[in-house]
Amino acid sequence: MASVDATVENLRARGVTIVTEPFELLAISRRLAFFSDPFGNLIELA
């Protein structure tokens, strides 16, 4: 995934519920975000 931030903005524009805004997890050197699907399942972007 090229950009977690850009993907989150694209999902938000489509009405997707963003559960956790993008953030840096330094322990694994990754940028993460979480959103939920229509059934309430949590999905991670990395």
C-alpha positions, 0 to 999 in steps of 0.5 A, spaced: 500 500 500 503 506 497 500 511 502 496 509 508 494 516 509 491 517 502 487 510 503 484 512 509 482 519 505 479 515 500 475 510 504 473 516 508 470 519 502 466 513 500 463 513 507 467 508 511 468 508 518 475 510 520 476 507 527 483 509 528 486 515 524 493 513 521 499 513 526 506 511 526 508 504 530 515 505 531 517 498 534 515 495 527 517 502 523 510 502 520 504 507 519 497 503 521 490 505 521 484 501 522 477 501 519 470 497 520 466 494 514 459 494 514 458 488 519 463 491 524 469 487 523 476 491 524 480 491 518 488 494 519 491 498 513 499 497 514 
